Amino acid sequence: MQTRRLGEGGPLVGAIGLGCMGMSWAYGEADEQTAFAVLHRALDLGVTLFDTAQVYGPFANEELVGHALTGRRDDLVLATKTGLLADADRAVSRDGRPEHVRGSLTDSLRRLRTDRVDLYYLHRVDEKVPIEETWAAMAECVADGTTLHLGLSEVTVEQAATCHAIHPVSAIQSELSLWTRGPLDEVVPWCAENGAAFVPFSPLGRGFLTGALAAGSFEPTDFRAGLPRFTEEAMAANETLVAQVRAVAESVGLTPAQVALAWTLAQGEHVIPIPGTKRVAYLEENVAAADVTLDAEQLAALDALPEPVGERY
């Protein structure tokens, strides 16, 4: 697979990474055997950036990734996140206290069966704690070798600049896709100007841009069922958007998912999407998009897509 740099001075990684969240959180029931197959096949295909987080499960996703990749630690670049907590009912809260972001990494390392992570993200900013304090504590984790690089998730450019002045921001992760383009206004350019990678999660619109989702088909544990864009009315309205992606795909002999990923990759050489999947076939389809180059006319047609009906959350 083609490679891209994960931030200035960071490692080269496959141009398409793997978001592991859905293997044990938010998208229905987990299947460990299938998840292992996906993780192993991803490495074989040249995927090297694997993304997990403490809150997914909670904790189960880190355990799954750590177990599956035992013995292959040096073949991958491992990212996890701190700053979000989930209770027994999966209600999520924020915790950016210095003692938490330092101490929780120790627990992540145990679950991931490793002595360091390559990229440690602040999953969300805790408004009750000055971000300078949170980030300085995370920088201490770099100093002691338990993480090599630091990242932020879902932040403003002002927050990113504040952190960058204390310790380099190697990556910013936010949602970016053909139906969520907000980061293109400020955050993606900021990353390019400041030597940071931009890591889009949900580059396939939580699966909607594949054209394979049907309204009312979600399992009870699938959080999309409660999202505004996934009501029956919103999905029907947004089908127009998918139809236009499908038209571009058919014109070049690709799938809608591959076109959506190719568009995301075209937003900058520092952009490294991390589509998630629980199936080897979809993984292989996604990885093939790394070799796709859309021409100016195709990109213009995709850029002109309408805004989706419904908010993200």
FENRADA-V942992 format. One record per residue. N is the residue number from 0. RES is the residue in three letters. PHI is phi in radians with two decimals (NA if undefined). D_LAST is the distance of its C-alpha to the last C-alpha in Angstrom with 1 decimal. Layout:
# FENRADA-V942992
n: [N/N]
res: [RES/RES]
phi: [PHI/PHI]
d_last: [D_LAST/D_LAST]
This chain:
# FENRADA-V942992
n: [0/1/2/3/4/5/6/7/8/9/10/11/12/13/14/15/16/17/18/19/20/21/22/23/24/25/26/27/28/29/30/31/32/33/34/35/36/37/38/39/40/41/42/43/44/45/46/47/48/49/50/51/52/53/54/55/56/57/58/59/60/61/62/63/64/65/66/67/68/69/70/71/72/73/74/75/76/77/78/79/80/81/82/83/84/85/86/87/88/89/90/91/92/93/94/95/96/97/98/99/100/101/102/103/104/105/106/107/108/109/110/111/112/113/114/115/116/117/118/119/120/121/122/123/124/125/126/127/128/129/130/131/132/133/134/135/136/137/138/139/140/141/142/143/144/145/146/147/148/149/150/151/152/153/154/155/156/157/158/159/160/161/162/163/164/165/166/167/168/169/170/171/172/173/174/175/176/177/178/179/180/181/182/183/184/185/186/187/188/189/190/191/192/193/194/195/196/197/198/199/200/201/202/203/204/205/206/207/208/209/210/211/212/213/214/215/216/217/218/219/220/221/222/223/224/225/226/227/228/229/230/231/232/233/234/235/236/237/238/239/240/241/242/243/244/245/246/247/248/249/250/251/252/253/254/255/256/257/258/259/260/261/262/263/264/265/266/267/268/269/270/271/272/273/274/275/276/277/278/279/280/281/282/283/284/285/286/287/288/289/290/291/292/293/294/295/296/297/298/299/300/301/302/303/304/305/306/307/308/309/310/311/312]
res: [MET/GLN/THR/ARG/ARG/LEU/GLY/GLU/GLY/GLY/PRO/LEU/VAL/GLY/ALA/ILE/GLY/LEU/GLY/CYS/MET/GLY/MET/SER/TRP/ALA/TYR/GLY/GLU/ALA/ASP/GLU/GLN/THR/ALA/PHE/ALA/VAL/LEU/HIS/ARG/ALA/LEU/ASP/LEU/GLY/VAL/THR/LEU/PHE/ASP/THR/ALA/GLN/VAL/TYR/GLY/PRO/PHE/ALA/ASN/GLU/GLU/LEU/VAL/GLY/HIS/ALA/LEU/THR/GLY/ARG/ARG/ASP/ASP/LEU/VAL/LEU/ALA/THR/LYS/THR/GLY/LEU/LEU/ALA/ASP/ALA/ASP/ARG/ALA/VAL/SER/ARG/ASP/GLY/ARG/PRO/GLU/HIS/VAL/ARG/GLY/SER/LEU/THR/ASP/SER/LEU/ARG/ARG/LEU/ARG/THR/ASP/ARG/VAL/ASP/LEU/TYR/TYR/LEU/HIS/ARG/VAL/ASP/GLU/LYS/VAL/PRO/ILE/GLU/GLU/THR/TRP/ALA/ALA/MET/ALA/GLU/CYS/VAL/ALA/ASP/GLY/THR/THR/LEU/HIS/LEU/GLY/LEU/SER/GLU/VAL/THR/VAL/GLU/GLN/ALA/ALA/THR/CYS/HIS/ALA/ILE/HIS/PRO/VAL/SER/ALA/ILE/GLN/SER/GLU/LEU/SER/LEU/TRP/THR/ARG/GLY/PRO/LEU/ASP/GLU/VAL/VAL/PRO/TRP/CYS/ALA/GLU/ASN/GLY/ALA/ALA/PHE/VAL/PRO/PHE/SER/PRO/LEU/GLY/ARG/GLY/PHE/LEU/THR/GLY/ALA/LEU/ALA/ALA/GLY/SER/PHE/GLU/PRO/THR/ASP/PHE/ARG/ALA/GLY/LEU/PRO/ARG/PHE/THR/GLU/GLU/ALA/MET/ALA/ALA/ASN/GLU/THR/LEU/VAL/ALA/GLN/VAL/ARG/ALA/VAL/ALA/GLU/SER/VAL/GLY/LEU/THR/PRO/ALA/GLN/VAL/ALA/LEU/ALA/TRP/THR/LEU/ALA/GLN/GLY/GLU/HIS/VAL/ILE/PRO/ILE/PRO/GLY/THR/LYS/ARG/VAL/ALA/TYR/LEU/GLU/GLU/ASN/VAL/ALA/ALA/ALA/ASP/VAL/THR/LEU/ASP/ALA/GLU/GLN/LEU/ALA/ALA/LEU/ASP/ALA/LEU/PRO/GLU/PRO/VAL/GLY/GLU/ARG/TYR]
phi: [NA/-1.07/-2.07/-2.41/-1.51/-1.49/1.48/-1.06/1.42/-1.55/-1.33/-1.34/-2.32/-0.99/-1.05/-2.08/-1.72/-2.29/-1.46/-1.67/-0.90/-1.13/-1.25/-2.64/-2.77/1.45/-2.06/1.68/-1.25/-1.48/-2.34/-1.06/-1.08/-1.16/-1.08/-1.03/-1.08/-1.14/-1.10/-1.21/-1.14/-1.02/-1.06/-1.10/-1.52/1.72/-1.27/-2.19/-1.65/-1.98/-2.03/-2.37/-2.88/-1.07/-1.31/-1.22/2.30/-1.20/1.32/-1.09/-1.19/-1.07/-1.10/-1.09/-1.10/-1.08/-1.16/-1.10/-1.78/-1.00/1.58/-2.17/-0.94/-1.37/-1.60/-2.41/-1.91/-1.86/-2.08/-2.38/-2.41/-2.27/1.78/-2.13/-2.16/-2.23/-1.58/-1.09/-1.65/1.16/-1.32/-1.81/-2.31/-1.90/-2.58/-1.85/-1.10/-0.91/-1.15/-1.29/-1.18/-1.35/-1.20/-1.21/-1.14/-1.01/-1.18/-1.09/-1.07/-1.12/-1.17/-1.46/1.02/-2.55/-1.78/-2.85/-1.89/-1.42/-2.49/-2.02/-1.68/-1.50/-1.14/-2.61/-1.26/-1.60/-1.16/-1.47/-2.18/-0.94/-1.09/-1.07/-1.22/-1.06/-1.18/-1.10/-1.17/-1.17/-1.11/-1.12/-1.21/-1.21/-1.08/-1.61/1.48/-1.40/-2.47/-1.73/-2.50/-2.12/-2.43/-2.22/-2.27/0.96/-2.07/-1.50/-1.18/-1.16/-1.14/-1.09/-1.13/-1.04/-1.19/-1.08/-1.26/-1.64/-2.71/-0.97/-1.53/-1.50/-2.74/-2.14/-1.93/-2.65/-1.24/-2.63/-2.88/-1.14/-2.06/-2.50/-1.96/-0.91/-1.06/-1.15/-1.21/-2.32/-1.23/-1.08/-1.09/-1.05/-1.05/-1.08/-1.33/-2.03/1.25/-1.90/-1.38/-1.97/-2.01/-1.32/-1.67/0.92/-1.20/-1.84/1.05/0.96/1.66/-1.14/-1.25/-1.30/1.37/-1.79/-1.66/-2.07/-1.03/1.37/-1.74/-1.44/-1.16/-1.01/-1.57/-1.57/-1.22/-1.08/-1.04/-1.81/-1.60/-1.00/-1.33/-1.99/-1.22/-1.04/-1.17/-1.18/-1.12/-1.11/-1.17/-1.39/-1.09/-1.06/-1.09/-1.12/-1.05/-1.26/-1.13/-1.08/-1.10/-1.11/-1.07/-1.14/-1.23/-2.10/1.24/-2.10/-1.65/-0.97/-1.08/-1.16/-1.16/-1.07/-1.23/-1.11/-1.09/-1.10/-1.07/-1.29/-1.40/2.65/-1.19/-1.62/-1.65/-2.27/-1.24/-2.22/-1.07/-1.80/-2.80/-1.96/-2.28/-1.08/-1.06/-1.22/-1.01/-1.10/-1.10/-1.12/-1.07/-1.09/-1.17/-1.12/-1.72/-1.66/-2.13/-1.47/-1.47/-1.06/-1.18/-1.16/-1.12/-1.11/-1.11/-1.28/-1.06/-1.51/-1.04/-1.23/-1.18/-1.28/-1.47/1.78/-1.36/-1.11/-2.21]
d_last: [33.3/33.2/32.1/30.3/30.7/28.1/28.7/32.1/34.5/32.1/32.8/32.8/30.2/29.6/27.7/25.1/23.9/22.4/19.1/20.2/17.1/17.0/20.6/20.1/16.4/13.3/15.1/17.9/21.2/22.9/26.2/28.0/30.8/28.6/26.5/29.8/30.9/27.9/28.3/32.0/31.8/29.4/32.0/34.7/32.9/32.6/29.1/29.5/26.2/24.6/21.3/20.5/19.5/20.8/17.7/17.5/19.5/20.0/22.9/23.7/22.3/24.6/27.4/26.9/26.9/29.8/31.8/31.3/32.2/35.2/38.1/36.2/34.6/36.5/35.2/31.6/29.5/27.3/24.1/22.4/20.3/20.8/19.2/16.7/18.2/17.3/19.6/21.2/18.4/15.9/14.5/13.7/15.5/16.8/20.4/21.9/25.4/28.1/29.6/26.4/25.5/29.2/29.9/26.8/27.9/31.2/29.4/27.4/30.6/32.2/29.5/29.5/33.3/33.9/35.3/32.8/29.5/29.5/26.2/24.6/21.1/19.7/16.3/14.8/17.1/18.3/18.9/21.8/23.7/25.0/23.6/27.2/28.2/25.5/26.3/30.0/29.8/28.0/30.8/33.3/31.9/32.9/36.3/37.0/36.0/33.3/30.9/32.0/29.1/26.1/22.6/19.5/15.8/13.2/16.0/17.6/21.1/22.7/21.5/22.5/25.9/26.5/26.1/28.1/31.0/31.3/30.8/29.8/26.2/26.7/23.1/19.7/16.8/13.6/11.6/14.1/15.0/16.5/13.2/11.7/14.8/14.1/16.0/19.0/19.8/20.7/19.6/21.1/24.3/24.5/24.5/27.3/29.3/29.1/29.7/26.4/24.7/21.2/19.5/16.6/14.4/13.1/15.7/15.9/12.4/11.9/15.2/14.7/17.1/19.8/20.4/20.9/18.1/18.9/17.0/17.6/18.8/16.4/18.1/17.3/16.2/13.8/10.2/9.2/11.0/8.4/5.5/6.4/8.1/10.0/11.7/15.4/15.6/12.9/14.4/17.8/17.1/15.7/18.8/20.7/18.9/19.7/23.3/23.9/22.9/25.2/27.9/28.0/28.0/30.9/32.8/33.0/33.1/29.8/26.8/23.5/22.0/24.9/24.5/20.8/21.9/25.0/23.2/21.1/24.3/26.0/23.9/26.3/28.6/26.6/23.4/23.1/20.3/19.6/18.6/18.5/20.6/22.5/25.4/28.2/28.6/25.1/25.7/29.0/27.4/24.9/27.6/29.8/27.5/28.8/32.0/30.7/31.4/30.2/32.6/32.0/31.9/29.4/27.1/27.6/26.7/23.4/22.8/23.4/20.6/18.7/15.1/12.8/12.0/8.5/5.6/3.8/0.0]
